[in-house]
């Protein structure tokens, strides 16, 4: 599907005032976590956090969180509802924002540009980048899995209650829903989890054994899904309050963004949970 000319005009008009009025010269100032909803790790091991209350993308310096880009925190302005983030591999970070019905690209200097779309995103949620550089996003309200290319957007599948998406290095796709983990193939989703106990799953990552880890905010839990689809508790309860975003650190630990605890936790392979930096 070819994008209409007006879509590109809309994106350009949105980008100019952002860069010039809001984001030019964003300082690398420290920022306390307010409501972190996602965490991601860049190709060089950089740790990024999406903080929806701060309307900001933050980066861990090793001692504190620094602002990469910060919106105005007003309705209909970029990053007002920042939800999921993923490093694009070119030094930028992609962010979904269901509040503004858009996807954004954020540079290390803090510039935010809207990724041109066809105007049919309602609540873009989980996002990923496939090996070919295409952006994949699930829309939580419409249930559509969409592929965003430089010159076109296509609907790949319709999925009930999608939450997050993984684009594997071999080109395969997996989607976390409110009930299961699906392997996507030819527009169909094959459930992988046997007797899923999920209460309110938010995010998932691949486990070293080929299974998955899944965060569950209501259960205050990280579930472990074996390659055969069996589920066990990896870590549960305190200090978690509402574990949401999930990523693997460069050294193999789990990083968990807990919105209500206002903390990013590091979970070791042995299950020890500590705030990032401790």
N, C-alpha and C positions, 0 to 999 in steps of 0.2 A: 504494500500500500504506500503510495507516494504521499508525502506530507504536503498539505496545502500551504501556499505561500504565506497566508496570514498567520500560521502557527509560528513560523520563523520570525516574523515581525514582532509578534507578541513576546517571544523569548528575548529578542534583542532589546526591546523597550524595557523589559524588566531588569535586564542585566546592567544597563548603563547607570541608572540611579543607585543601584546597589553598590557597585564598585566605587563610584565617585562620592556618593553621599554617606554611605554607612561603613564601608569596609576598607577604604583606602588608608593604609598606614595602621592597620590593626596591631597594637603592641602585643608582645609576648608576655602579657601580664598574668599573674597567678590568679586562679579561680577556684573557689571552694565548690565541691560538688553539691548540687541542689536536688536534682532528680535524674540521675544517670540511668538511661534506658538501654543503651547498647555500648558494646566495646568491640574493638577490632584491632588486628595486628597487621602492620604494613610489611612489605617485603624485606625491609631492613630491621625488623623487630620493633618498629615504632608502635606504641600503644595509643590508640585514639579512643575517645569516649564521646558519645552523644548525650548531651544534657538538655532535656526538653524544657525544664523550667528556666534554665539560663539561655535558652535558644542559641546554643553554642556547640561548636565542635572543639574539643579540648585534646591536648596531647600530654602524655606523662613525660616529665623531664628527667625522672629518676628520683626526684625529691618532692615534686608538686605538679599540679595540673596547670598547664599554660593554655591560653586562648589561641586557637588557630583562626577561627572565624566566629563572629558573634552577630546575630541579628538584632533587630530592635525590640523583639519581644512583644510585638503588636499583631493582632489578627490580620491575616492576609499578607504578612510580610515573611520573607524567606527564613527558614529554620524555626519559625514559631512552633511548629509541631514536629521537629526533627525526631525521627524514630529509629530507623536502621541505617547503619553505615557500612561501607566496604571500601578498602583501598583499591584503586583501579590499576595499580602496577606502574603507572607513569608519574608517580609522585603526588597525584591528586586523590581525594577521597570523595566517594559518591554518598549521597544521603537521600533518604526518602522522607517526605514531609506530607503526611495525610491531611494536615490542617490547611495547606495551600494547594493540595492535589497535584504535587509536582515532585520531580526528582532534581537534585542539584549536584553540581560538581564544584568542589572546594579545593583551591590551590594551597600550597604551603604558605603563601604570602597572605592568605585570608580572603582572596577574591571568590565570590560565589556567583556562579552562572546557572541559570535554569537550563536543564537539558531539554531541547525541543521535543515536544510530543504532539499527539493528535487531538488533545483536549478531552480524551476519554478516560483518563485516570480519575478515580473517585477518592479512594483511600490507598495510595501506594504504600506498601508496608515492607515486607522483606525484599531485599535486593541482593544481587550477586553479579559477578562478571565472569563470563565463560572464557575458555582458553583463546577464542578468536577475538575477544574484546567486546563482544556484544553485552549489553546490560539486560539482565533478567529481573523482573519485578512481579510480585504478586499484589493484587488489589484485594484488600480484606472485605470490602462490601460487595463488589461484583463477583469476586471469586476467580477473576481471570489471572492466568499466568501469561505475562506479556514479554516479548523480546523487542528490545529497543536497539535498532541499528542507527548508523549515522544518517541514513536517508529514508528510513521506513520503520514502521512498528507493526508487529503481527501478534495476534492472539495465538498462544501455543496450546492452552487448555483452559477448561473451567473446573475449578476445584472448590469443594465446600470448605469454608472457613480456613483459608490458608494463613499461616503466620510467618514462616521464614523459608528461605530457599538456599540450597547449596548447589553450586555449579562445580562439578568435579573436574580434575585435570584430564580425565579421559573423555570428557564431553557429556557424561551422564548428569542427570538432574535429580535432586531429591527435594521434596517439599514437606515441611512440618505443618500439620493442620491441628485443629483443636482436639483431634482424636488419635492421630497416627502419624507415622512417617511414611511417605509415599515415594516409590521409585517411579519416575516419569518416563514413559516411552510411547512415542507416536500419539501423544495427546492423552494417554491414559495413565492413571496412577495406581500402582500396585501397593497395597498396604504391607508393611514389613514387620510391624510390631504385633506380637501375640498378646492378647488380653491387655491392652494398654491401660495403665492406671492413671493417666494424665488427668489433672484437674483444670489447670489453666496454663498450658505450655506456651512458652514465649520464643525460645530460640534453640538451635541445635548445632553441633559440630561433629565432625568425624572423630571417632576414637582411634587410637593406634592399632587396635585389633581389627578394625574394619567396621565396628559397630558405631554407635552414636552416643553422645551425651546430650541430654535435654534439660533445659531449665523449666521449672514449674513454679509460678509465683504463688498460687494458692496453696500448694503442697509444701512450700518453703523447701524445695528439694531440687537436687540434680539427679536425674535418673540416668542409669547406664543401660543402654540397649545393646545386647550382644549381637554378633553377626547373624545369629539364628533367629533374632527377634524377641528373645526373652528379656524381661525388664527386671532390674534390681535397683535398690537405692545406692547411689554413690556417696552422697552427702545429704543430710537432712537436718532441718531445725537451726537453732542458733549457731552462728550469728546471722544467718539468713532471715530476712523479713519478707522480701519480695524479689527473689532472683529473676532477672530478665535477660539482658544481653549476655552472650557467651562467645568466647574466643579461646584459641590455643596460643599461649605465649611462645616465643622463640625457643625456650628451653623445655617446652612440652607441658607446662602447668596450665590449668584452666584459669581463665580470667572471667569473673562474673560481675556484671553491673547490677547492683541491688538498689532499685530506685528508692524504696522506703528507708533503707539503712543509709542512704546517701554515701555509698561506698562502692569501690571496686575491690573485690576480693580476689586473692590468688589461692587456688586450690592445688596442693601438691598431688603427685601420683598416689601418695599414701592416704590422701583425704584430709590432710591438715589445711585448715582455712584461716587465712590471715589477711588483713587489709593490705592492699598493694603498697609496697615500700617498707613493710615490716618483715 
